[in-house]
Amino acid sequence: VLTLHFSKTVNSSTLLPTAIIISSTAAGASSYQLSSAGVFGSTNQADIAVTLSVADLLGLRSTSGSPAANINATFVSFEASLAMDMNSNHIVAIPSSAGQRAAVYTADLTAPTLLSYDLNMSLGVLTLHFSELVDVATFNSSFVTLQSTATYSSGTTAAYRLTSGQAWASQGFSQTVGLNLSLADLNAVKQFASLAVSSSTTFVSLMGSFALGLTQDSAGNQVAPIGSAQALAVSVFQADTVQPVLIAFDLNMTSGVVTLSFSETVNSSSLLSTSLVFWSTPGAQGTSFRVTDATWTPSIPSDVLFVMLSDSDVNSIRANTALAVSQNTTFLTISSNAVNDMAHNPLVARQIGLNALRVSLYTADAVASKLFSFGIDMNNNTLSLTFDQPVVGATLNVSGIVLQNSVSSATQSFRLTGGAASSAISTILT
């Protein structure tokens, strides 16, 4: 409310509030001219109170330099056309270069409130609508908690407090603020099967105090908290319709672990490991191996899965000297039904010759082969050696083999001197 005190009665029907300019200094710096008539009484009197329109309140608060921020930054100027007295005489103008300071100033002590919000899970954008202009620069997303029910109940309600994000708006002070959720927060929210998957599972509560909160208005008032027992329901909810993408993978040939990194959280229980195919080149002309047996962790939804290949699969890959022996001979394809995200969107397929993925971090097999067991056939004069992983038969040095009559403290032994060995790459040599 702006109250104007005149030296004598003025004709209220002639009052033209759009002639009023409010500035932060007497010289007219950081000024704002009212754009609407506002609301005032029809009684002819010397004191007239004008209730500013919402548009003018917002415009005044968003003006650079913060006019009307306090009594020492509130000056009024106007032209003679502002009003007439009862004899149709124009009032004396107050030029913008010599504004009149407010005699009485009542500060804004009203906390802004969150009126509504929208959530787009495809874009990862939370759009918040406030009762008045708030300072985008002071926005702190860690005061926002998403919860699956309006009334929080321990053990029943799924809830996640945001940790980061990028706030944005069309101007420094705005009634509508967009928040780009960080990838970490977005993936964390998607780990909950019952949180932010529909309008009925999307509610927001706000932490805050008099001194610290989500953000503040131009007068420094913090946004009013919203308790977890009365969380605000989403206005417009857009579900996640974006397909997850396998963005990278690592392969450790020592441990046999494949690390799959996705663009978003996926439902690990839906993984079909047999859809993984390793290739020696990104084109179909290379050699390949399809996974036949594997386990993986974690069992909960995640954007990173660790796939442990079976010993048989690892040894099959090791036996192929053209496949997965370096970063340049390790590529992966995966079908669209390999895994789904938490919104049941299928994976974007990676196909040979089109978008096969090269390994990001390749770790070569650094563990020496071990002799697992052996068998000897004295009738056929053959010795069979079984190793824990494939070995190159052509490299076998027969003279390194010694037969003895006990595990230790042998009393008799014989070192082989020759023989024809298999040249195959295999876990069994004869």
C-alpha positions in Angstrom: 0.0 0.0 0.0 1.3 3.4 -1.0 -0.3 6.3 1.0 -0.1 9.8 -0.4 -0.6 12.7 1.9 -1.6 16.0 0.1 -1.8 19.5 1.5 -5.6 19.6 0.8 -8.4 17.5 -0.5 -8.0 16.0 -3.9 -10.6 14.7 -6.3 -10.1 10.9 -6.1 -11.7 10.4 -9.5 -8.8 12.3 -11.1 -6.0 10.2 -9.5 -3.7 8.7 -12.0 -1.3 6.3 -10.2 0.6 5.4 -13.4 2.2 8.9 -13.1 4.0 7.8 -9.9 7.7 6.8 -10.1 9.4 5.1 -7.1 13.2 5.4 -7.0 16.0 4.3 -4.8 17.6 7.8 -4.5 16.3 11.3 -4.6 18.1 11.8 -8.0 15.9 9.1 -9.5 18.4 6.1 -9.6 16.9 2.6 -10.0 13.4 3.8 -10.6 10.1 2.0 -11.4 7.0 3.7 -12.8 3.7 2.1 -11.8 2.0 0.4 -14.8 -1.5 0.0 -13.5 -4.1 2.0 -11.5 -4.1 -0.2 -8.5 -6.9 0.1 -6.0 -7.9 3.2 -4.1 -11.0 4.6 -2.5 -13.5 6.9 -4.2 -13.7 9.3 -1.2 -12.3 12.8 -1.8 -9.7 13.4 0.9 -6.2 14.7 1.5 -4.8 11.2 2.3 -5.3 8.5 -0.3 -4.1 5.0 0.0 -3.2 3.1 -3.2 -3.0 -0.7 -3.1 -0.5 -1.6 -5.7 -1.3 -4.3 -8.2 0.5 -7.6 -8.1 2.1 -6.7 -11.4 3.5 -3.5 -10.0 4.7 -5.2 -6.8 6.5 -7.8 -8.8 7.9 -5.2 -11.2 9.1 -3.0 -8.3 10.9 -6.0 -6.6 12.6 -7.1 -9.8 14.0 -3.6 -10.6 17.7 -3.5 -10.5 19.0 -1.5 -7.6 16.1 -2.5 -5.3 14.0 0.6 -5.0 11.7 0.6 -1.9 14.0 -1.9 -0.2 14.1 0.3 3.0 13.2 3.8 4.0 16.5 5.3 2.8 15.9 3.7 -0.7 12.3 4.9 -1.1 11.6 8.1 -3.0 8.6 9.2 -5.0 8.2 11.6 -7.9 5.4 12.3 -10.3 4.1 14.8 -12.8 1.3 17.3 -12.2 -1.1 15.1 -14.0 -1.2 12.7 -11.0 -4.3 14.4 -9.6 -6.5 17.6 -9.3 -8.0 19.3 -6.3 -11.7 20.0 -6.0 -11.3 23.1 -8.1 -9.6 21.2 -10.9 -6.2 22.6 -10.1 -3.3 20.2 -10.9 -1.2 19.3 -7.9 2.4 20.5 -7.8 4.7 18.0 -9.5 7.7 16.4 -7.8 10.5 16.0 -10.5 12.3 12.6 -10.7 15.6 14.5 -10.1 14.4 15.6 -6.7 12.2 12.8 -5.3 10.6 13.0 -1.9 11.6 10.3 0.6 9.0 8.2 2.4 7.9 9.6 5.8 7.0 6.2 7.1 8.2 2.8 5.8 6.9 -0.6 6.8 9.1 -3.4 5.7 8.0 -6.5 3.8 7.9 -9.2 6.5 5.8 -11.7 4.4 7.5 -14.9 3.5 7.1 -16.1 -0.1 5.3 -19.4 -0.4 5.6 -22.2 -2.9 2.2 -22.2 -4.7 2.7 -25.1 -7.1 5.4 -27.0 -9.0 5.8 -29.3 -12.0 8.2 -32.2 -12.5 9.5 -33.6 -15.8 11.3 -36.8 -15.2 12.4 -37.1 -18.9 14.2 -33.8 -18.7 15.0 -33.9 -15.0 13.5 -30.5 -14.5 11.6 -29.3 -11.4 9.7 -26.0 -12.1 8.6 -24.1 -9.0 6.0 -21.3 -8.9 6.1 -18.9 -5.9 3.7 -16.3 -4.5 6.2 -13.5 -5.3 9.5 -12.8 -6.8 12.4 -14.8 -5.3 16.2 -14.4 -5.7 17.4 -17.1 -8.1 21.0 -16.5 -7.0 20.2 -17.6 -3.4 18.4 -20.8 -4.5 19.5 -23.9 -2.5 18.0 -27.1 -3.8 19.2 -29.1 -0.7 16.1 -27.8 1.1 13.8 -29.7 -1.2 12.7 -33.2 -0.4 10.7 -35.4 -2.8 8.4 -37.9 -1.1 5.9 -40.5 -2.3 3.0 -39.6 0.0 1.5 -36.3 1.2 2.0 -37.4 4.8 5.4 -38.9 5.6 5.3 -42.3 7.3 8.5 -44.0 8.3 9.0 -47.3 6.6 6.2 -46.6 4.1 7.0 -43.3 2.4 9.9 -43.2 -0.1 11.7 -39.9 0.3 14.8 -38.3 -1.2 16.4 -34.9 -0.3 18.1 -33.2 -3.2 21.8 -32.5 -2.9 22.5 -30.2 -5.9 21.2 -28.8 -9.1 21.2 -25.7 -11.3 18.5 -23.1 -10.7 17.5 -20.8 -13.6 15.0 -18.2 -14.6 14.4 -15.5 -17.2 15.7 -12.9 -14.7 17.5 -12.6 -11.4 14.2 -12.3 -9.5 11.4 -14.4 -10.7 8.1 -16.0 -9.5 8.9 -19.1 -11.6 12.3 -20.9 -11.0 13.4 -23.9 -13.0 15.8 -26.4 -11.3 17.8 -28.8 -13.4 18.3 -31.8 -11.2 21.8 -33.1 -11.0 22.4 -36.5 -12.6 23.3 -37.9 -9.2 20.0 -36.7 -7.8 17.9 -37.8 -10.8 19.4 -41.3 -10.7 18.9 -41.5 -6.9 15.3 -40.6 -7.2 14.8 -43.3 -10.0 16.2 -45.9 -7.6 12.9 -45.7 -5.7 10.2 -47.8 -7.5 7.5 -45.8 -5.7 8.8 -42.3 -5.9 8.1 -39.7 -8.6 6.7 -42.3 -11.0 3.2 -40.7 -11.3 1.2 -37.7 -10.1 0.0 -39.7 -7.1 3.6 -40.5 -6.0 5.1 -37.0 -6.3 5.0 -34.6 -3.3 7.4 -31.9 -2.1 8.3 -30.8 1.4 10.6 -27.8 2.1 12.9 -27.4 5.0 13.8 -23.9 6.2 14.0 -21.3 9.0 13.8 -17.6 9.5 17.5 -17.3 8.6 18.0 -20.0 6.0 15.8 -21.7 3.4 15.2 -22.6 -0.2 15.5 -19.0 -1.4 14.4 -15.5 -0.4 12.6 -12.5 -1.7 14.1 -9.1 -2.3 13.5 -8.2 1.3 15.4 -11.2 2.5 12.4 -13.2 3.7 13.0 -16.9 3.3 10.5 -19.2 1.5 8.0 -20.6 4.0 8.7 -24.3 4.9 6.3 -27.1 3.9 6.3 -29.9 6.5 6.6 -33.5 5.5 3.3 -34.2 7.1 1.6 -31.8 4.6 3.7 -32.1 1.5 2.6 -30.3 -1.6 1.3 -32.5 -4.5 2.7 -32.0 -8.0 0.6 -29.9 -10.5 2.0 -31.2 -13.7 3.8 -34.5 -13.8 5.6 -35.9 -16.9 6.9 -39.4 -16.7 10.3 -40.6 -17.8 10.0 -41.7 -21.5 13.7 -41.6 -22.4 15.4 -44.9 -23.2 18.5 -45.7 -21.2 21.8 -45.9 -23.0 24.9 -48.0 -22.3 27.4 -45.1 -22.3 30.6 -47.0 -21.3 32.0 -50.3 -20.2 35.2 -51.6 -18.7 36.7 -55.1 -18.9 39.0 -56.7 -16.5 40.5 -60.0 -18.0 42.2 -60.8 -14.7 39.0 -60.9 -12.6 36.5 -61.5 -15.5 34.4 -58.5 -14.4 32.6 -56.3 -16.9 31.5 -52.9 -15.6 28.5 -51.5 -17.4 27.7 -47.7 -17.1 24.3 -46.5 -18.2 23.0 -43.0 -18.8 20.4 -43.4 -16.0 19.3 -45.8 -13.3 18.2 -49.2 -14.6 16.4 -52.1 -13.1 19.2 -54.5 -12.4 16.8 -57.4 -11.9 15.8 -57.1 -15.6 19.4 -57.6 -16.9 19.7 -60.3 -19.6 23.4 -61.1 -19.6 23.3 -63.3 -22.6 22.5 -60.2 -24.7 26.2 -59.1 -24.2 28.4 -59.9 -27.2 32.1 -59.1 -27.3 33.7 -58.3 -30.7 37.3 -57.8 -31.8 36.3 -55.0 -34.2 33.4 -52.5 -34.5 32.4 -54.2 -37.7 30.9 -57.6 -38.5 34.1 -58.9 -40.0 35.6 -59.4 -36.5 35.5 -62.4 -34.3 33.0 -62.5 -31.4 31.8 -64.2 -28.3 28.3 -64.1 -26.7 28.1 -64.3 -22.9 26.5 -67.6 -21.8 26.7 -67.4 -18.0 27.2 -64.5 -15.6 26.1 -63.0 -12.3 26.0 -59.3 -11.4 25.7 -56.8 -8.6 24.1 -54.7 -7.2 20.7 -56.3 -6.9 19.1 -52.9 -6.4 18.5 -50.3 -9.2 21.7 -48.5 -10.2 23.3 -46.7 -13.2 26.4 -49.0 -12.9 26.3 -52.8 -12.9 29.2 -55.1 -12.3 28.9 -58.4 -14.3 31.0 -61.3 -13.2 31.6 -63.6 -16.2 31.7 -67.4 -15.5 35.1 -69.1 -15.6 34.0 -70.9 -18.7 33.1 -67.6 -20.5 36.3 -65.9 -19.4 38.4 -68.8 -20.6 36.6 -68.9 -23.9 37.5 -65.3 -24.4 41.1 -65.9 -23.3 41.4 -68.7 -25.8 40.7 -66.3 -28.7 43.9 -64.5 -29.4 42.2 -61.9 -31.6 39.5 -60.9 -29.1 39.8 -58.7 -26.0 43.6 -58.7 -25.9 43.8 -54.8 -25.9 41.5 -51.8 -26.0 41.5 -51.8 -29.8 40.2 -55.4 -29.9 37.5 -55.1 -27.3 34.0 -53.9 -28.4 30.6 -54.7 -27.1 27.1 -54.9 -28.5 23.9 -55.3 -26.5 20.2 -55.8 -27.5 17.3 -53.5 -26.5 15.8 -56.1 -24.3 19.0 -56.4 -22.2 17.7 -54.2 -19.4 15.0 -51.6 -18.7 15.0 -48.4 -16.7 12.7 -47.9 -13.7 10.0 -46.5 -16.0 10.1 -49.7 -18.1 11.8 -48.0 -21.0 13.9 -50.5 -23.0 17.6 -49.9 -23.6 18.9 -48.3 -26.8 20.5 -51.2 -28.7 24.1 -51.2 -29.7 24.7 -53.0 -32.9 27.7 -54.3 -34.7 28.7 -52.1 -37.6 26.5 -49.3 -36.3 27.2 -48.2 -32.8 29.2 -50.9 -31.1 30.9 -49.6 -28.0 34.7 -49.7 -27.5 35.9 -50.6 -24.0 36.8 -47.5 -21.9 39.2 -49.2 -19.4 40.8 -52.4 -20.4 42.8 -54.5 -17.9 44.8 -57.4 -19.4 45.0 -60.8 -17.8 47.9 -60.5 -15.4 47.6 -63.8 -13.5 49.8 -66.7 -14.6 48.0 -70.0 -15.5 48.1 -72.8 -12.9 48.2 -76.5 -13.4 44.9 -77.7 -12.0 45.3 -81.5 -12.5 47.0 -84.0 -14.7 46.4 -87.6 -15.9 48.8 -90.2 -17.3 48.0 -93.2 -19.5 51.0 -95.6 -19.5 49.3 -97.8 -22.1 49.0 -95.0 -24.7 52.0 -93.1 -23.5 50.1 -89.9 -23.0 50.2 -87.2 -20.3 47.2 -84.8 -20.0 47.6 -81.5 -18.3 44.6 -79.4 -17.2 45.1 -75.7 -16.4 42.8 -73.1 -14.8 42.8 -71.0 -17.9 43.8 -71.5 -21.6 47.5 -71.9 -22.4 49.3 -71.9 -25.8 50.3 -75.5 -26.5 53.0 -74.5 -28.9 54.9 -72.8 -26.0 55.0 -76.0 -23.8 58.5 -76.9 -22.7 58.3 -80.6 -22.1 61.6 -80.7 -20.3 60.1 -78.6 -17.6 57.9 -81.5 -16.5 59.2 -83.8 -13.7 57.4 -86.9 -12.6 58.0 -88.0 -9.0 56.8 -90.7 -6.6 55.4 -88.3 -3.9 54.2 -84.8 -3.3 57.3 -83.9 -1.3 60.6 -85.5 -0.3 60.4 -87.7 -3.5 62.8 -90.6 -3.5 62.4 -91.2 -7.3 61.8 -88.7 -10.1 62.1 -88.4 -13.8 62.4 -85.3 -16.0 60.8 -85.6 -19.5 63.2 -85.2 -22.4 60.9 -85.1 -25.3 57.5 -85.9 -26.8 54.9 -84.4 -29.2 52.5 -81.9 -27.5 49.3 -80.4 -28.8 49.8 -76.9 -30.2 46.2 -75.8 -29.5 45.2 -72.9 -27.2 43.2 -74.7 -24.5 42.9 -75.5 -20.8 43.8 -79.1 -21.6 47.1 -80.1 -23.3 48.0 -83.7 -24.2 
